[in-house]
Amino acid sequence: MPALVLASASPRRIELLRQIGIEPDRVEHPAVDETPAKGELPPALALRLGIAKAEAVAARFPDDVVLGADTTVAVGRRNLPKADDEPTARRCLDLLSGRRHRVHTGIAVVFGGATRSRLVTTIVVVKRVTPAEVDAYLASGEWRGKAGGYAIQGRFAALVKGIHGSYSNVVGLPLAETAALLGTAR
């Protein structure tokens, strides 16, 4: 049986795969430029990057099954960044407050020279967040490196009124769709 290579630097994706009994044989960081193309909409960006990550790693491991993914958080046509500093996280949280937004994950599996991919979208509804709630969330540090400046699996859950779609997608990997794609490759 071929090895499973996860083309991702995200510890959350490893945890999610383990949750459904899948253990990657290898984890490789894909060297892919994640800059959106001019005018590229959030769903297209997520799918393009998920495929690019899988294919970049598959070029180094052509006999293995390679899984790649990329998640974007979008308000309308606007991609929200990964929050690497507090001002960026605050801007994201202020924008998400009292609104619904979409989380898109592009997943791709490369095996035997073929690429299979899916785009999964989940709608997340955030309550109107007070300045004190934003300050408390920022103090937690959970937002660091997270698309849109939040981690739904942590303290931010108290600020979410509802979701429509895959919860695991919002965490970073839609498990049902991933399992289905891997099932066709293994």
C-alpha positions in Angstrom: 0.0 0.0 0.0 1.4 3.5 -0.8 2.3 5.8 2.0 0.1 8.8 2.8 1.9 12.1 2.7 0.2 15.2 4.2 1.2 18.3 2.3 0.6 20.7 5.1 2.3 22.4 8.0 -0.9 22.6 10.0 -0.9 20.7 13.3 -4.8 21.0 13.2 -5.0 18.9 10.0 -2.9 16.1 11.6 -5.2 16.2 14.6 -8.3 16.1 12.4 -7.0 13.1 10.4 -6.2 11.3 13.6 -9.7 12.0 14.8 -11.0 9.7 12.0 -8.3 7.1 12.4 -6.0 8.3 9.6 -2.3 8.7 10.4 -0.1 10.3 7.8 3.1 8.3 7.1 4.9 11.6 6.4 4.2 15.3 6.7 5.8 17.6 4.2 5.6 21.4 4.1 4.7 22.5 0.6 6.6 25.4 -0.8 3.8 27.2 -2.5 3.3 31.0 -2.9 -0.1 31.7 -1.3 -0.5 35.1 -2.7 -4.0 35.6 -4.3 -4.0 36.3 -8.0 -5.4 39.7 -9.0 -9.2 39.4 -8.7 -9.1 35.8 -7.5 -12.2 35.0 -5.4 -11.9 33.2 -2.1 -13.3 29.8 -3.3 -11.0 29.7 -6.3 -8.0 30.7 -4.1 -8.7 27.9 -1.6 -9.1 25.2 -4.4 -6.1 26.4 -6.4 -3.8 26.4 -3.3 -5.1 23.0 -2.1 -4.3 21.5 -5.5 -0.9 23.4 -5.8 0.2 22.1 -2.4 -0.7 18.5 -3.1 0.9 18.6 -6.6 4.1 20.3 -5.3 4.7 17.5 -2.7 3.6 14.8 -5.1 6.4 15.8 -7.4 8.8 14.7 -4.7 6.8 11.5 -3.7 5.3 10.3 -7.0 4.6 6.7 -5.7 2.6 7.9 -2.6 -0.8 9.3 -2.0 -0.5 13.0 -1.3 -3.2 15.1 0.5 -3.1 18.9 0.3 -5.5 21.5 1.6 -5.9 25.2 2.0 -8.5 27.1 4.0 -9.6 30.7 3.4 -12.0 32.8 5.4 -14.0 35.3 3.4 -16.4 38.1 4.0 -18.2 38.6 0.7 -15.5 38.6 -2.0 -12.8 39.6 0.4 -10.2 37.1 1.6 -9.2 37.6 5.3 -5.6 37.1 6.1 -3.9 34.7 8.5 -3.5 36.8 11.6 0.2 37.0 12.5 -0.1 40.1 14.7 -2.7 41.6 17.0 -3.8 44.6 14.9 -4.5 42.2 12.0 -6.5 39.9 14.3 -8.5 42.8 15.7 -9.4 44.0 12.2 -10.6 40.5 11.3 -12.7 40.2 14.4 -14.2 43.6 14.0 -15.1 42.7 10.4 -16.7 39.4 11.4 -18.7 40.8 14.4 -22.4 40.5 13.8 -22.0 39.0 10.4 -22.0 35.7 8.5 -19.0 34.7 6.6 -17.8 31.7 4.5 -14.9 29.3 5.2 -13.7 27.6 2.0 -11.3 24.6 2.0 -9.8 23.2 -1.2 -8.7 19.7 -0.7 -6.8 17.6 -3.2 -5.4 14.1 -3.4 -2.7 13.2 -5.9 -2.0 9.5 -6.7 -0.7 7.7 -9.7 -0.4 11.0 -11.7 -4.1 11.9 -11.2 -5.4 14.8 -9.1 -8.8 14.7 -7.5 -10.1 17.7 -5.7 -13.1 19.2 -3.9 -14.1 22.6 -2.6 -16.1 22.6 0.7 -17.8 25.8 2.0 -19.2 26.4 5.4 -21.2 29.4 6.6 -20.3 30.8 10.0 -22.5 33.3 11.9 -20.7 35.4 14.5 -22.7 37.3 17.2 -22.1 41.0 17.6 -18.9 41.0 19.6 -18.2 43.7 22.2 -14.9 45.4 22.5 -14.3 43.6 25.8 -14.9 40.3 24.1 -12.5 41.1 21.4 -9.9 42.1 23.9 -10.4 38.9 25.9 -10.1 36.8 22.8 -7.0 38.6 21.6 -5.4 38.1 25.1 -5.9 34.3 24.7 -3.5 34.2 21.7 -5.6 31.5 20.0 -5.8 33.7 16.9 -2.1 33.5 16.0 -1.6 32.1 12.5 -5.3 31.4 12.0 -7.1 32.4 8.8 -9.6 35.2 9.7 -8.0 35.6 13.1 -9.9 32.9 15.0 -10.0 29.3 16.0 -13.5 28.0 16.2 -12.4 24.9 18.2 -11.3 27.2 21.1 -12.6 30.2 23.0 -14.0 31.7 19.8 -16.8 29.1 19.9 -18.6 31.3 22.5 -18.9 34.0 19.9 -20.4 31.8 17.1 -24.2 31.8 16.8 -24.2 29.0 14.3 -22.7 27.2 11.4 -24.2 25.8 8.2 -22.0 23.0 6.9 -19.0 21.1 8.0 -17.6 22.0 11.4 -14.3 20.3 10.7 -14.0 22.4 7.6 -13.9 25.5 9.8 -11.2 23.9 11.9 -9.2 23.3 8.7 -10.1 20.0 7.0 -13.5 18.8 5.9 -13.3 15.2 7.2 -16.2 13.5 5.3 -15.0 14.8 1.9 -11.3 14.1 2.8 -12.1 10.5 3.7 -14.1 10.1 0.5 -11.2 11.4 -1.6 -8.6 9.3 0.2 -10.9 6.2 -0.2 -10.7 6.6 -4.0 -6.9 6.7 -3.9 -6.0 4.0 -1.4 
